[in-house]
Amino acid sequence: MTITEDRRAVPPGVGTSTKNPAAAEAVFHEATLRLLAPLRAMEGGVVADVGPGAGSATVALARLVGDRGRVYAVDLDPAMLDATMAAARRAGVADQVRPIQHDLEDGPPPLPEPVDGVWSSACVHHTRDWDAAVRGLAGLLRPGGVLCLAEGGLPTRCLPWDAGVGRPGLEVRLDEAHNRWFTEWFAARPGARRTRHWGEIMADAGLVDVTSHNALVDVPAPVPDDVRAVVLDELAARVGRATGFLDADDAAAWARLLDPADPAWLGRRTDLVLLTARTAHWGRSPARMTPQG
Ligand SMILES: C[S@@+](CC[C@H](N)C(=O)[O-])C[C@H]1O[C@@H](n2cnc3c(N)ncnc32)[C@H](O)[C@@H]1O
C-alpha cells in the first residue's frame, strides 16, 4: 500500500517521513515489537497507539489484547487512520480498533476510558510542547498503566564512509543538514518550547520507574529488495527536507546517488546497509494509594 503525500492533509513536517510508511514500518517491525514490550499489553487490555502511521503497531497491539480488548488509534491525519483501519481489516482485528482523529496540539486525545497502556512512536517530537503532550498522554493512563514513547535513537547508516561520489562523509553531513532543518522547522513555530530529555519530561509528568531501552536495527549488505526500497525512500526524503542546508557539492552527489538513470544509483549497489538503533522511554502511572487505616 502506498499513501501518497498528495492524499494527505497534515501540516508540513508532521507526517510520516516517506511516501510508503507501510513499507518502512514493515522493515522496522521487529524493533518496534521489542520497543513496545514494556507495555505488557495483555488479553482483554485497553491501549492507545498515538500517531499510528500505517498501523503496523496498532495491529500488533490488537493481536495482543485479543477479542476482548480495545486499541484506540489516534492521529490528526485521516489518511493515516484509513491506512490503520485497512491494515486492521487485513489482519482480521478491525473490531478491536477504534480510530480517533485528534491533533495532540489541541490537548490530550479524547479517549472514552482510562487505558492500561499508551504507545506512541515518532509522533510526539512533532508537537511544539513536548512536556504538555507527554502530560496529556500520561493523563490517559489508569493507575499502574504504562506510557511507552519511541523517540530518538541513533542516526541511520546506509552508505560506506566514502560512497565513491562526492566528498567522503556524505551521510554524516546529511545528518547534520537534516538536524539543522529540523531545528529550524521546530523552533519557527509559535509556541515551540525548548525540549528536554524524554525521561525527565516523563518523570515531571508524574510517571514513576522511568527508564529507556534501545533496539538495534542491523541489516547487513547485501540488503534484500524491500529494505533497499525503504533505504532509498528514506534517504530521498531526508535529502529533500535537508536540501536548503546541504552545500552544492553534496546536493549534486545525492542527486546522482538517488537518480536511477545515473551509474552511481544506490539502487544498484551491493554495499548498502541499514544500521541504526531506536530508543523507547517508558514509565508507569503511580498505582492508586490505598487509604491508611
Ligand atoms: C513519523 S509517523 C510515525 C508512524 C509510526 N508510529 C511509526 O513509528 O512508524 C508520525 C505519525 O504521527 C502523526 N502525527 C504527527 N503529529 C501529530 C499530532 N500533532 N497529533 C496527532 N498525530 C500526529 C502523523 O500523522 C503520523 O501518523
The ligand as a MOL file (V3000), in Angstrom:
LIG
                    3D

  0  0  0     0  0            999 V3000
M  V30 BEGIN CTAB
M  V30 COUNTS 27 29 0 0 0
M  V30 BEGIN ATOM
M  V30 1 C 6.5750 9.6030 11.5790 0
M  V30 2 S 4.9440 8.9490 11.6840 0 CHG=1
M  V30 3 C 5.2200 7.5630 12.7780 0
M  V30 4 C 4.3170 6.3920 12.4370 0
M  V30 5 C 4.5330 5.1550 13.2930 0
M  V30 6 N 4.0920 5.3790 14.6520 0
M  V30 7 C 5.9810 4.7240 13.2430 0
M  V30 8 O 6.6510 4.7350 14.2760 0
M  V30 9 O 6.4560 4.3560 12.1650 0 CHG=-1
M  V30 10 C 4.1090 10.1290 12.7190 0
M  V30 11 C 2.6350 9.8700 12.8930 0
M  V30 12 O 2.1400 10.7730 13.8950 0
M  V30 13 C 1.0470 11.5130 13.3660 0
M  V30 14 N 1.1040 12.8490 13.9920 0
M  V30 15 C 2.0620 13.7890 13.8380 0
M  V30 16 N 1.7870 14.8700 14.5650 0
M  V30 17 C 0.6250 14.6030 15.2140 0
M  V30 18 C -0.1920 15.3530 16.1180 0
M  V30 19 N 0.1310 16.6000 16.4700 0
M  V30 20 N -1.3180 14.7830 16.5960 0
M  V30 21 C -1.6730 13.5240 16.2140 0
M  V30 22 N -0.9460 12.7850 15.3680 0
M  V30 23 C 0.1920 13.3070 14.8600 0
M  V30 24 C 1.2830 11.5080 11.8440 0
M  V30 25 O 0.0970 11.7640 11.1110 0
M  V30 26 C 1.8160 10.1040 11.6310 0
M  V30 27 O 0.8060 9.1370 11.5510 0
M  V30 END ATOM
M  V30 BEGIN BOND
M  V30 1 1 1 2
M  V30 2 1 2 3
M  V30 3 1 2 10
M  V30 4 1 3 4
M  V30 5 1 4 5
M  V30 6 1 5 6
M  V30 7 1 5 7
M  V30 8 2 7 8
M  V30 9 1 7 9
M  V30 10 1 10 11
M  V30 11 1 11 12
M  V30 12 1 11 26
M  V30 13 1 12 13
M  V30 14 1 13 14
M  V30 15 1 13 24
M  V30 16 1 14 15
M  V30 17 1 14 23
M  V30 18 2 15 16
M  V30 19 1 16 17
M  V30 20 1 17 18
M  V30 21 2 17 23
M  V30 22 1 18 19
M  V30 23 2 18 20
M  V30 24 1 20 21
M  V30 25 2 21 22
M  V30 26 1 22 23
M  V30 27 1 24 25
M  V30 28 1 24 26
M  V30 29 1 26 27
M  V30 END BOND
M  V30 END CTAB
M  END
